[in-house]
C-alpha cells in the first residue's frame, strides 16, 4: 500500500470513523450505517482506480433505501446482497455523492502521500 492510501485509511480510522460513531453510525472502513428500523441510511468512502502510491483519489457516497423496497428488489435480483452498499450501483435506492452537496457537481478529492 502506498503512502497516500495509508494516509487515506488512517484518516478514516482516526478522524472520520470516530466522528461518524459520535453521530450514531455503526461500521468500519469504507461503509457506515445509521441504524434505523425502516430505512438503510449509509455513507461509503470510494477510492478511484486512478489512485496511485502517491495520490489517493476518493469520493463519498450517500445512500438511502427503504428496507422493504430493498427486500422486494432482492426477490427478483438474487445477486443483490442482504444489505445494500453505498459504493455499488443498484436499483431501488437514492444515492448521491457528497461532491454534489459541496461543489454542485460530482467531485473526487485528492490526498497525497505528504504529511
Secondary structure, 3 states (H helix, E strand, C coil): CCHHHHHHHHHHHHHHHHHHHHCCEEEECCEEEECCCCEEEEEEEEECCCCCCCEEEEEEEEEEEEHHHHHHHHHHCCCCCCCCCCCCCCCCCEEEEHHHHHCCCCCCEEEECCC
